Each structure stands twice: as C-alpha cells, then as structure tokens.
C-alpha cells in the first residue's frame, strides 16, 4: 500500500496542524515548528551509531543496524507513543528530516499497529524550513508595516497585544528587548524564532491584512536576530509614536521588570529561591550596562537597587523600585531614544497616547 504524502505546506501552517516530528531529539532541539511534538524513531545515541556504521560500511549496513537497534521492545514502545499521538491528533501529519526512510518506517509501523494511513510531509523538515524562509521574503515584500515607537516603559508591547493586526516580535523571541529583558526560561533557537515569525507573517498575508503593526526593534531582540529583509523594511516604514508620562513609564517598568518578572521567577523556582534568582537577575542586568552608564551613575543606581530590594518586603512593596528605575529611564534610555528618534523624524506619521494610537491603527487597518 502506498502511504500518503502531503505537500500543501501553506495549509499546514495556516491551520496549525499538529506535527509528529520523528527526528532525533538533538535535531528537534536545533530547530522545529510551533505545533511539532518530538517522538523520535531513533534516540541521539542510536542515530550516532548508525551514522558511524554508514561511514564505515555504507547505507545497507546502516539500515540493518538501525533495524537491530529498534527491534523488539523499542519498536513496541515507540509505536505505542505514535499511536497515542495519532488518536489525539487525527488531522496531524508526520515528518523526519528529508521525508525519507524514517518517515516511511514510522508510517508503516503506525499503519501496522492502528490501520491508519497517517500522512507524511513530502520533503520533511528541510522542505518546511525552506518554505518558511521563502515566505519571510514574500511577506516582507507584500505586507504594509506600521512601526510603533516610544520611550522605554511607554507600554509598546501592551499596545501591540491590544491590536488585532499586529505581531508581537518580543513575544516570539521570548525577550523583553532591553538590558533587563531576559526571561527565566531560555529564548527559542534562532531557527525557531524565524519559523514562528514566518508563520505569523504568512497568516497576516493570507488574511490580506492592510497593515501589520510591529514594535520598533533593533536588529537583535536579546540574542535573536530579525531577518535582515524585515529589519530593513521596518527601518523605512511609517512610525507611530506612543507618548506616555514618566510616571506611567515608571509604573509600567515596575509592573514588567519587577512584579511580572518576580512572579515568573517564583513560579519557576519556588518563592524563596525565586526571590534570590530574581534579585541576581536584576543586579546582573544592571551590571551589564555599567560601562555605558559610567562609574558614578552605575554606583548610584546600584545603591538605589540594593535599597529597593531591602525595602520591597515592607509597606512600600514593589514601588520601592521607582527611584532606580526612574534614574535608568531618564539617564540611560532617554538619551539613546532621543538620539535615535532624530534619525527617524521624517518617518513619523502619528503620535499620541495609548488610546489615540490605537484609534489611529483601527482607522488605517479597519480592525477594532
């Protein structure tokens, strides 16, 4: 029986199709797709041994070793896991790296165990990855962009999340986009970030979004880099400026970098260790920009940060951090923002507070 293949990559991503990834864990960790689940045919060690056999004795010997390694109990256990996935995700598809032998073997074993002809992706992971890279270029050339600017702490990410026709770049990159932007868990790989971004842009393109709203970013968000074509397009796109008072920026910064970040650390590590880890993260983040702050300003902010950490357990709570955050915003981030804004002035098409900018976006996109 000829088992089915699927080559409609666009539909797979538009419909968020569940993907059964049968590559080895090391391959999956290097890069995958948002809806993929890794249930490998071969472990990393088995894949390594087969690779050695292939180099020493050729393909036939490597295939024979592979069958020996997974025969018996390993085959039974792996097939059971695949069968559970198939039952849970009847509309899903499977893939290996190139859509070859590992995919076909998985299909055959699933069919033998369940009678279900579960489809595989033609060309496998490599074809899907190449497709998404091509889609980035197409999306950049076809989508109209509106970039949201504003001072640090203005709430640009808050605005992005309120707007339907937007893409949250910092959410996709899992980083808040500043020296204090690291989350408790790691960023996705560069490949994963690009895949998520390409899918998000593809969905807007297919929906024929008139304008897609993005936050103004540098070339890198944390340690993840925007695709050059997208960054270049953003650098020449219209700019709407979110204007917010310093008091509101301080509040937003406390909410994000103190309250939310601390909750994240405590959820991950537990209450006591989470507090310690968050304090270490805050100190390390400030130290990272010490050279650019200069010795005197750094020492002043460090002293204020230490004082805030002692006081936050008292009646002032997280508001104890207002002083050093205000210094950081005014003395460090604002001068950089003013310098950059001068180079972007001719691109500014609108400026206003949160409600005004959202209303402007709704008018040009037709979305409420």
C-alpha positions in Angstrom: 0.0 0.0 0.0 1.3 3.5 -0.9 1.1 5.6 2.2 0.0 9.3 1.7 2.3 12.3 1.3 1.3 16.0 1.9 2.9 18.9 0.1 0.5 21.7 0.9 2.8 23.5 3.3 0.7 26.7 3.5 -2.4 24.8 4.8 -0.3 23.0 7.4 0.8 26.3 9.0 -2.4 28.3 8.5 -4.4 25.6 10.2 -1.8 25.0 13.0 -1.7 21.3 12.0 -0.3 19.0 14.8 3.1 17.7 13.6 4.7 14.5 14.7 8.4 15.0 14.5 10.3 11.7 14.4 13.8 13.1 14.1 16.3 12.6 17.0 16.0 14.9 20.0 19.2 16.7 19.1 17.8 17.6 15.7 14.5 18.8 17.2 16.3 21.0 19.7 18.2 22.7 17.0 15.0 23.8 15.2 11.4 22.8 14.9 7.9 24.3 14.4 5.3 25.6 16.9 2.9 22.7 16.6 5.5 20.0 16.5 5.9 17.2 19.0 9.1 15.2 19.1 8.5 11.4 19.4 11.7 10.1 17.7 12.2 6.9 15.8 15.9 6.9 16.9 17.5 8.2 20.1 20.5 10.5 19.8 22.8 7.6 20.6 21.2 5.3 18.1 21.4 7.9 15.4 25.1 8.5 16.2 25.9 4.8 16.0 24.0 4.4 12.7 25.9 7.4 11.3 29.2 5.7 12.1 28.1 2.5 10.5 27.0 4.4 7.4 30.5 6.0 7.1 32.3 2.7 7.7 30.1 0.2 5.7 27.6 2.1 3.6 23.8 2.6 3.6 22.7 -1.1 3.6 24.8 -1.9 6.7 23.5 1.3 8.4 19.9 0.4 7.7 20.4 -3.1 9.1 22.0 -1.7 12.3 19.0 0.6 12.6 16.6 -2.3 12.5 18.6 -4.2 15.0 18.6 -1.3 17.4 14.9 -0.6 17.4 13.6 -4.2 17.0 11.5 -5.7 19.8 10.6 -3.6 22.8 11.9 -0.2 21.4 9.7 -0.6 18.4 6.7 -1.6 20.5 7.1 1.4 22.9 7.7 3.9 20.2 4.8 2.7 18.1 2.5 2.9 21.1 3.5 6.6 21.6 2.9 7.3 18.0 -0.5 5.6 18.1 -1.5 7.8 21.1 -0.5 10.9 19.1 -2.4 9.8 16.1 -5.5 9.1 18.2 -5.2 12.5 19.9 -4.4 14.3 16.6 -6.2 12.5 13.8 -5.7 15.5 11.4 -2.0 15.6 12.0 1.0 14.7 9.8 4.5 13.4 10.5 7.9 14.2 9.2 11.6 13.3 9.5 14.5 15.4 8.2 14.0 14.9 4.4 10.8 12.9 4.3 12.6 9.7 3.6 13.3 6.5 5.3 12.5 7.5 8.9 9.1 8.9 7.9 8.2 5.9 5.8 9.2 3.4 8.6 7.1 5.4 11.1 4.1 5.4 8.7 4.4 1.7 8.2 4.6 0.9 11.9 1.7 3.2 12.7 -0.4 1.6 9.9 0.5 -1.9 11.1 -0.5 -1.1 14.6 -3.6 1.0 14.0 -4.7 0.5 10.4 -4.5 4.3 10.0 -2.6 5.7 6.9 -1.1 8.7 8.7 0.3 11.1 6.1 3.9 12.2 6.0 5.3 15.6 4.7 6.9 15.5 1.3 10.5 16.7 1.7 10.2 16.6 5.5 11.6 19.2 7.9 14.0 20.5 5.3 11.3 21.3 2.8 9.1 23.0 5.5 12.1 25.1 6.8 13.0 26.2 3.2 9.3 27.1 2.6 9.2 29.3 5.7 12.4 31.1 4.8 10.9 31.8 1.4 7.7 33.1 2.9 9.6 35.6 5.1 10.9 37.2 1.9 7.5 37.2 0.3 5.7 38.6 3.3 8.2 41.4 3.7 7.7 42.4 0.1 3.9 42.2 0.2 2.8 43.4 3.7 2.4 47.1 4.7 4.0 47.8 8.0 3.4 50.3 10.8 6.1 50.5 13.4 5.3 51.6 17.0 7.9 53.7 18.7 8.1 55.3 22.1 10.4 55.6 25.1 11.4 52.6 27.2 8.5 51.8 29.6 5.8 53.5 27.4 3.9 50.3 27.1 4.5 49.5 23.4 4.2 45.7 24.0 0.9 46.4 25.9 -0.4 48.3 22.8 0.8 45.5 20.4 -1.2 43.0 22.4 -4.3 45.1 22.2 -4.1 45.4 18.4 -5.6 42.6 16.2 -3.4 43.3 13.2 -0.1 43.0 15.0 2.9 40.7 15.5 4.5 40.6 18.9 8.2 40.3 18.0 9.3 40.2 21.6 6.8 37.5 22.4 8.0 35.4 19.5 11.7 35.9 20.6 10.8 35.4 24.3 12.7 38.5 25.4 11.5 42.0 26.5 14.0 43.7 24.3 16.2 45.6 26.8 19.1 45.0 29.1 16.6 43.7 31.6 14.6 41.7 29.1 15.7 38.2 29.8 13.0 35.7 30.9 13.6 32.9 33.4 13.5 30.3 30.6 15.7 30.5 27.5 14.9 32.2 24.2 13.9 29.9 21.3 16.7 29.0 18.9 17.2 31.4 16.0 15.6 28.8 13.7 12.5 28.5 15.9 12.2 32.3 16.2 12.4 32.6 12.4 9.8 29.8 11.9 7.3 31.4 14.3 7.8 34.8 12.7 7.4 33.5 9.2 4.1 31.7 10.2 2.7 34.8 11.8 3.5 36.9 8.8 2.1 34.3 6.4 -1.2 34.3 8.4 -1.5 38.1 8.0 -0.7 37.9 4.3 -3.3 35.3 3.6 -5.9 37.3 5.6 -5.0 40.2 3.4 -4.2 42.5 6.3 -3.9 46.0 5.1 -1.3 46.9 7.6 0.7 44.9 10.1 1.8 46.6 13.3 5.2 45.9 14.8 7.1 47.3 17.7 10.2 49.3 16.8 13.2 47.0 17.5 16.9 46.9 17.0 18.5 44.2 14.8 18.6 41.9 17.8 16.0 41.0 20.4 18.1 39.5 23.1 20.3 37.1 21.3 17.8 36.5 18.4 18.2 38.5 15.2 15.5 39.8 13.0 15.7 38.6 9.4 17.7 41.3 7.5 14.9 41.9 5.0 12.4 42.5 7.7 14.7 44.8 9.7 15.4 46.8 6.5 11.7 47.1 5.7 10.9 48.2 9.3 13.7 50.8 9.1 11.9 52.6 6.3 8.3 52.0 7.3 5.9 54.6 8.8 6.4 55.2 12.5 3.7 56.0 15.1 5.0 57.3 18.5 3.4 56.2 21.8 3.6 59.2 24.2 3.4 58.4 27.9 4.3 60.4 31.0 7.4 59.5 33.0 5.2 58.4 35.9 3.3 56.0 33.7 6.6 54.6 32.3 7.9 54.0 35.8 4.7 52.2 36.7 4.9 50.1 33.5 8.5 49.2 34.2 7.8 48.2 37.7 4.9 46.0 36.5 7.0 44.3 33.9 10.5 44.1 35.3 9.7 43.7 39.0 6.2 42.4 39.6 5.8 40.2 36.5 9.4 39.1 36.4 9.4 38.2 40.1 6.2 36.2 39.7 7.8 34.4 36.8 11.0 33.5 38.8 9.0 32.4 41.8 6.7 30.2 39.7 9.8 28.6 38.2 12.0 28.2 41.3 9.6 28.5 44.3 9.0 31.5 46.4 12.3 31.8 48.3 14.7 30.7 45.7 12.7 32.6 43.1 13.3 35.9 45.0 17.0 35.2 45.2 17.2 34.3 41.5 15.3 37.5 40.5 17.5 39.7 42.6 20.5 38.1 41.0 19.0 38.7 37.5 18.3 42.4 38.3 21.8 43.0 39.6 23.4 41.2 36.7 21.2 43.2 34.2 22.3 46.5 35.7 25.9 45.4 35.8 25.7 44.5 32.1 25.3 48.2 31.2 27.7 49.5 33.9 30.3 50.7 31.3 27.8 52.6 29.3 26.3 54.2 32.5 29.7 55.3 33.7 31.1 54.6 37.2 29.3 57.3 39.2 25.8 56.7 37.7 26.2 52.9 38.0 27.2 53.1 41.6 24.2 55.4 42.3 21.7 53.1 40.6 23.2 50.0 42.2 22.9 51.6 45.7 19.3 52.5 44.9 18.6 49.0 43.6 20.0 47.4 46.8 17.9 49.8 49.0 14.8 48.9 47.0 15.4 45.2 47.5 15.6 45.7 51.2 12.5 47.9 51.3 10.2 45.9 49.0 9.4 43.5 51.8 7.9 46.4 53.8 5.0 48.7 53.3 6.3 50.3 50.1 6.3 47.0 48.2 7.4 46.9 44.6 7.0 50.7 44.5 10.4 50.8 46.3 12.0 50.3 42.9 10.7 53.5 41.5 13.8 55.6 42.2 16.5 53.5 40.4 14.1 52.7 37.6 13.4 56.4 37.1 17.2 57.1 37.0 17.6 54.3 34.5 14.9 55.6 32.2 15.9 59.3 32.3 19.7 59.0 32.5 20.3 55.9 30.3 17.4 55.1 28.0 16.0 58.5 27.2 19.2 60.0 25.7 19.6 56.9 23.4 16.0 57.3 22.4 16.3 61.0 21.6 19.4 60.3 19.5 17.7 57.6 17.5 14.4 59.5 17.1 16.2 62.4 15.4 17.2 60.0 12.6 13.6 58.8 12.2 11.7 62.0 12.4 10.7 62.0 8.7 9.0 58.7 9.1 6.7 59.8 11.9 3.1 59.7 10.8 1.3 59.9 14.1 1.9 60.4 17.8 -0.3 60.3 20.8 -1.3 58.4 24.0 -2.3 54.8 24.1 -6.0 55.4 23.1 -5.1 57.8 20.4 -2.6 55.5 18.8 -4.9 52.5 19.0 -7.7 54.6 17.3 -5.3 55.6 14.6 -4.4 52.0 14.0 -8.0 51.0 13.8 -8.7 53.7 11.2 -5.9 52.6 8.9 -6.4 48.8 9.3 -10.2 48.6 9.6 -9.9 46.4 12.7 -11.4 47.2 16.1 
